[in-house]
Amino acid sequence: MFFGGAAAVVLVLLTVVSTDFLGDAIRCVGLLIALYYGVTAIACAWYFRRRQRGSVRELLTRGVMPFLGGFMMLAAFVRSAYDMFDPACGAVRPSAASGGVFLLGVGSVLAGVVALTVLRGRHIGFFRLGRTAVIRLTVTENRTTMRALAIAAVQTTSVPHDLPASYERFAGRVRAVRQAFPHVQLVVVPELMLSTEAPLLPDSGAWLTEAACAVPGALTDRLCALARETGLWLVPGSVYEKADDGRVHNTALAISPNGEIAARYRKVFPWQPYERTAPGDEFVVFDLPGIGRAGLAICYDGSFPQEARQLAWLGAEVIIQPTLTTTRDRERELVCARANAWTNQVHVVNVNAADPAGVGASLMVGPEGIVRHQAGGGEEVLVDVLDLDAVTRVRTYGSAGLDRPWTQLGHYGDRVELPMYGGTFRRAPWQT
């Protein structure tokens, strides 16, 4: 009955209102569409003016093309509006001109929708975070897919001062995870498991140089073979690496399922004065093809907020942090792990050694600082599937839908002087 009444009202209007009146209304709508999209295109070109200096692609896609398109739309608007009110044009030309503008406006709307969909699908950061945002869901066979990283954090121990036995224990744990959790993609174990460091007090001090190995070398050859065998990403804690200059570093490795060393990170912040390794001088991230980007940190690194911030700035969506904590300051490390996760809006996986080598309490934290899993003191395996798209969601809409630290830094961080570092904040490479 409702639709029948509505149809009757429309029929009455069509018989009462003249065709010319309806045509003029349509032409006016077309003019307004042309004006709106012309101004919007030129405004976008102005808005992205700083980004246009980065490359030719940026100049074309965010400068030249929007400006030319906006100019053409405004020119069409001005000409068509002039024709409508120019008596010399008669009764036919205004209709043709206005109808053309209307079609152009509708076509621009449709073309804009297609262009936004394509650009958002290929490069999710095309627009500045915190402004225009599009939620992209890919549905295949009625299932929603996401960038998922299935990870197992193995809280275990090494065999003190026995390198072969510790490697066999590590390899056995990896194969057991592969058997028990076939969906897992990455396995991480505690710091220095393969260098088989003893607990804090029994350490004689000489073991560091005795256990140090070359990277790449015989140990990494075995690790690469194990990764190929199991088809897993491996982060085998860290090892004592003997560098070419004779110094020894505490080095974390990432081995790909193809059996290649994907990343090597030398601990930047050794636990001084107790740890005698030489500090590294760079922060390291690596790509997990088809999934996302991970960053490496080791134990005491987590006490320095600069490390997690730099890894997130480099694009890390998850920070993998092998740890060997034997003392009761573990509670402070747990606080740091949560703080590093939420202030940088990344996942943090911190895996500590089990009793008696360490005090355990490994944990996984989501990008909003919420603890997903936390272990006890003994041997344990934490298994989780990390949604790396959650990092994009949180950085776009805010932690708990509220806080957007990266967006705020992107807005005016380059104007905030940091005397300690002799510079200012810089927009992260992924903040386009």
C-alpha positions in Angstrom: 0.0 0.0 0.0 2.8 2.4 0.9 4.6 1.9 -2.5 1.3 2.2 -4.3 0.6 5.6 -2.6 4.1 6.8 -3.3 3.8 5.9 -7.0 0.5 7.8 -7.2 2.1 10.9 -5.7 5.0 10.8 -8.2 2.5 10.4 -11.1 0.5 13.5 -9.9 3.7 15.5 -9.7 4.8 14.5 -13.2 1.5 15.6 -14.6 1.4 18.9 -12.7 5.1 20.0 -12.9 6.3 20.9 -16.4 9.0 19.0 -18.2 11.1 22.1 -18.5 11.1 22.6 -14.7 12.3 19.0 -14.1 14.9 19.4 -16.8 16.2 22.6 -15.2 16.4 20.9 -11.9 18.4 18.1 -13.4 20.8 20.6 -15.1 21.3 22.5 -11.8 22.2 19.2 -10.0 24.7 18.5 -12.7 26.3 22.0 -12.3 26.5 21.5 -8.5 28.2 18.1 -9.0 30.7 19.6 -11.4 31.4 22.5 -9.0 31.8 20.2 -5.9 34.2 17.8 -7.6 36.2 20.5 -9.3 36.8 22.3 -6.0 37.5 19.0 -4.2 40.1 17.9 -6.7 42.0 21.1 -6.5 41.8 21.1 -2.7 43.3 17.5 -2.7 46.1 18.7 -4.8 46.8 21.5 -2.4 46.4 19.2 0.7 49.0 16.8 -0.6 51.4 19.5 -1.8 54.2 18.4 0.6 54.0 14.8 -0.5 54.4 15.7 -4.2 58.1 16.3 -3.8 58.9 12.7 -2.9 58.8 11.2 -6.4 57.4 11.6 -9.9 54.6 9.2 -9.0 53.6 11.3 -6.0 53.7 14.5 -8.2 51.4 12.9 -10.9 48.9 11.1 -8.6 48.6 13.8 -5.9 49.3 16.9 -7.9 49.1 17.1 -11.6 46.2 14.8 -12.3 43.9 16.0 -9.5 44.6 19.6 -10.4 44.0 19.1 -14.2 40.8 17.2 -13.4 39.5 19.8 -11.1 40.4 22.6 -13.5 38.4 20.8 -16.3 35.4 20.3 -14.1 35.4 24.0 -13.0 35.8 25.1 -16.6 32.9 22.9 -17.6 30.8 24.4 -14.8 31.6 28.0 -15.7 30.9 27.4 -19.4 27.7 25.5 -18.8 26.4 28.0 -16.3 27.1 30.8 -18.8 25.3 29.0 -21.5 22.2 28.4 -19.3 21.8 32.1 -18.6 22.9 33.4 -22.0 19.7 34.3 -24.0 21.6 34.1 -27.2 22.0 30.3 -26.8 18.3 29.6 -27.3 16.4 26.7 -25.8 18.5 23.7 -27.1 22.1 24.5 -26.3 21.6 25.0 -22.6 19.9 21.6 -22.3 22.7 19.9 -24.2 25.4 21.7 -22.2 23.8 21.0 -18.8 23.0 17.5 -19.7 26.7 16.9 -20.6 27.8 18.4 -17.3 25.3 16.1 -15.5 26.7 13.0 -17.2 30.2 14.2 -16.5 29.4 14.6 -12.8 27.8 11.1 -12.5 30.7 9.6 -14.4 33.2 11.3 -12.1 31.4 9.9 -9.1 31.6 6.4 -10.5 35.2 6.8 -11.6 36.1 8.1 -8.2 34.6 5.1 -6.4 36.5 2.7 -8.7 39.8 4.6 -8.3 39.5 4.8 -4.5 38.7 1.1 -4.3 41.7 0.2 -6.4 44.1 2.5 -4.7 43.0 1.5 -1.2 43.4 -2.2 -2.1 46.9 -1.7 -3.4 48.2 0.8 -0.9 46.2 1.1 2.3 48.2 4.2 3.4 47.4 6.2 0.3 45.5 8.7 2.4 46.8 10.1 5.7 45.9 8.0 8.6 43.2 9.4 10.8 41.4 11.1 7.9 39.5 9.3 5.2 39.6 5.6 6.1 38.2 2.6 4.3 37.8 -0.8 5.9 38.9 -3.5 3.4 37.5 -7.0 3.8 38.4 -9.8 1.4 35.8 -12.5 1.4 36.6 -15.9 -0.1 34.2 -18.8 0.1 32.1 -16.9 2.7 35.2 -16.5 5.0 36.9 -13.2 5.9 40.7 -13.4 5.4 43.2 -11.4 7.4 47.0 -11.0 7.6 47.6 -13.6 10.2 50.8 -14.7 11.8 50.5 -18.0 13.7 53.4 -17.9 16.2 54.7 -20.2 19.0 56.8 -18.8 21.8 58.6 -21.7 23.4 59.6 -20.9 27.0 62.3 -23.4 27.7 65.9 -23.8 28.8 69.3 -24.7 27.2 71.8 -27.3 28.6 74.4 -25.0 30.3 77.8 -25.0 28.6 76.8 -27.9 26.2 76.4 -26.6 22.7 75.5 -29.8 20.9 72.9 -30.8 23.5 71.3 -27.4 23.5 71.0 -27.5 19.7 69.4 -30.9 19.8 67.0 -29.7 22.5 66.1 -26.7 20.4 65.6 -28.8 17.2 63.4 -31.2 19.2 61.2 -28.4 20.5 60.8 -27.0 16.9 59.8 -30.4 15.5 57.4 -31.0 18.4 55.7 -27.6 17.7 55.5 -28.5 14.0 53.8 -31.8 15.0 51.5 -30.5 17.6 50.5 -27.2 16.0 50.7 -27.6 12.2 49.2 -24.2 11.6 52.1 -22.4 13.3 54.3 -20.3 10.9 57.0 -19.0 13.2 58.8 -20.3 16.3 60.8 -18.2 18.7 62.8 -19.4 21.7 64.6 -17.4 24.6 67.8 -15.4 24.3 71.1 -17.2 24.1 69.5 -20.7 24.1 71.9 -21.9 21.4 74.9 -20.3 23.2 73.9 -22.3 26.3 74.7 -19.6 28.8 74.7 -20.7 32.5 72.6 -19.0 35.1 73.9 -15.6 36.3 76.0 -16.6 39.3 77.7 -19.8 38.0 78.9 -18.0 34.9 82.7 -18.0 34.9 83.0 -15.2 32.3 85.1 -17.2 29.8 82.2 -18.9 28.2 81.3 -15.9 26.0 84.4 -16.2 23.9 84.3 -20.1 23.9 80.7 -20.2 22.6 81.0 -17.4 20.0 80.5 -18.4 16.4 80.7 -16.8 13.0 77.5 -15.7 11.3 77.0 -17.1 8.7 78.7 -20.3 9.7 78.3 -23.9 10.8 75.5 -23.1 13.3 73.5 -21.0 10.9 73.9 -23.8 8.2 72.1 -26.2 10.6 69.4 -23.7 11.4 68.7 -23.0 7.8 68.5 -26.8 7.1 66.0 -27.1 10.1 63.9 -24.3 8.7 63.7 -26.0 5.3 62.9 -29.3 6.9 60.0 -27.9 9.0 58.8 -25.1 6.6 58.9 -22.7 9.5 60.2 -19.2 10.2 62.7 -19.6 13.0 63.8 -16.9 15.5 66.3 -19.1 17.5 66.7 -16.7 20.3 70.1 -15.2 20.0 73.7 -16.4 19.8 77.2 -15.1 20.7 78.5 -13.9 17.3 82.2 -13.4 16.7 82.5 -10.4 14.4 85.3 -9.8 11.9 86.9 -7.3 14.2 87.1 -9.8 17.0 84.3 -8.4 19.1 81.5 -10.6 20.4 77.9 -9.5 19.9 74.6 -10.8 21.2 72.9 -11.5 17.9 69.3 -12.4 17.1 68.6 -14.2 13.8 65.5 -14.7 11.7 65.6 -17.7 9.3 63.1 -18.1 6.5 61.3 -21.3 5.6 63.5 -21.4 2.5 66.5 -21.8 4.7 67.9 -18.3 4.3 69.0 -15.8 6.9 66.4 -13.1 6.6 67.7 -10.8 9.3 70.5 -10.4 11.8 70.3 -8.0 14.7 73.0 -7.2 17.1 71.7 -6.2 20.5 72.0 -2.4 20.8 71.5 -2.2 24.5 73.4 -5.0 26.4 72.5 -5.3 30.1 75.5 -3.3 31.4 77.5 -3.7 33.5 76.7 -7.4 33.7 76.6 -8.3 30.0 80.0 -8.1 28.3 79.0 -8.2 24.7 79.7 -5.3 22.3 76.6 -3.2 21.4 75.2 -3.2 17.9 74.5 0.1 16.1 71.4 -0.4 14.0 67.8 -1.5 14.3 66.5 -4.4 12.2 63.1 -5.3 10.6 62.3 -8.0 8.1 59.4 -8.9 5.9 57.2 -11.9 6.2 56.0 -12.2 2.6 52.2 -12.0 2.3 51.9 -11.4 6.1 53.6 -8.2 7.3 56.8 -6.9 8.8 58.5 -7.9 12.0 61.2 -6.2 14.1 63.8 -7.8 16.3 64.8 -6.8 19.9 66.6 -8.6 22.7 65.8 -8.6 26.4 67.1 -5.4 27.9 66.4 -3.5 24.6 62.8 -3.3 25.9 63.8 -1.0 28.7 64.6 1.7 26.1 61.5 3.2 24.5 63.6 4.5 21.6 64.1 0.9 20.3 60.4 0.0 20.0 59.6 3.4 18.6 62.3 3.1 15.9 61.2 -0.5 15.0 57.6 0.7 14.6 58.8 3.7 12.6 60.5 1.3 10.2 57.2 -0.5 9.7 57.3 -3.3 12.2 53.8 -4.6 13.1 55.1 -7.2 15.6 58.3 -7.0 17.7 59.8 -10.4 18.5 61.9 -10.1 21.7 63.9 -13.2 22.9 64.8 -12.7 26.6 66.9 -14.3 29.3 65.9 -12.7 32.6 67.1 -14.5 35.7 66.3 -11.7 38.2 63.3 -10.3 39.9 63.0 -7.2 37.8 60.9 -9.3 35.4 57.8 -7.4 36.6 59.2 -4.1 35.2 59.9 -5.9 31.9 56.3 -6.9 31.7 55.3 -3.3 32.2 57.7 -2.2 29.5 56.4 -4.8 27.1 52.8 -3.6 27.5 53.9 0.1 27.2 56.0 -0.6 24.1 53.0 -2.3 22.5 50.4 0.3 23.1 52.5 3.5 22.6 53.7 2.2 19.3 50.5 0.2 18.4 52.4 -3.0 17.6 52.2 -6.6 18.8 55.0 -7.6 21.2 56.1 -11.2 21.7 58.5 -11.4 24.7 59.7 -15.0 25.4 61.9 -15.6 28.5 63.8 -18.7 29.6 62.1 -21.1 32.0 63.2 -22.1 35.5 66.0 -22.7 36.4 67.7 -20.7 33.7 65.3 -17.8 33.9 62.1 -16.7 35.7 59.7 -17.3 32.9 56.6 -15.1 32.6 56.8 -14.9 28.8 53.9 -12.9 27.3 52.2 -11.8 24.1 50.7 -8.3 24.0 48.4 -6.9 21.3 48.7 -3.5 19.7 46.4 -1.9 22.3 48.6 -3.0 25.2 46.3 -5.9 26.2 48.0 -9.1 27.4 46.9 -12.0 25.2 48.9 -14.7 26.9 51.3 -14.9 29.8 53.2 -18.0 31.0 54.2 -19.2 34.4 57.7 -20.0 35.5 58.2 -23.5 34.0 58.5 -24.9 30.5 55.5 -23.8 28.4 54.5 -23.0 24.8 52.4 -19.9 24.1 50.6 -20.3 20.8 48.6 -17.5 19.2 47.5 -16.2 15.8 48.4 -12.5 15.6 46.1 -10.3 13.4 48.5 -7.8 11.8 45.5 -6.0 10.3 44.6 -5.1 13.8 47.7 -2.9 13.8 46.3 -1.0 10.8 42.9 -0.8 12.5 44.3 0.6 15.8 46.5 3.1 14.1 43.6 4.3 11.9 40.8 4.5 14.5 42.9 4.6 17.7 43.5 2.3 20.6 40.1 1.4 22.1 38.8 3.7 19.4 40.5 6.7 21.1 44.2 7.2 21.0 46.1 7.9 17.8 49.8 8.7 18.7 51.2 8.0 15.2 48.6 10.2 13.6 49.3 13.0 16.1 53.1 12.8 15.4 52.4 12.8 11.7 50.4 16.0 12.0 53.0 18.3 13.6 55.9 16.1 14.9 58.3 17.7 12.5 57.8 21.0 14.3 58.6 19.6 17.8 62.3 20.0 18.6 64.0 17.1 20.4 67.1 18.5 22.0 68.3 15.1 23.2 68.5 13.8 19.6 69.3 17.1 17.9 66.3 17.1 15.5 62.6 16.6 15.3 60.1 13.8 14.7 59.9 12.6 11.1 56.9 11.1 9.5 57.2 7.2 9.3 57.8 5.8 5.8 54.5 4.0 5.9 52.6 7.2 6.8 51.9 8.4 3.3 
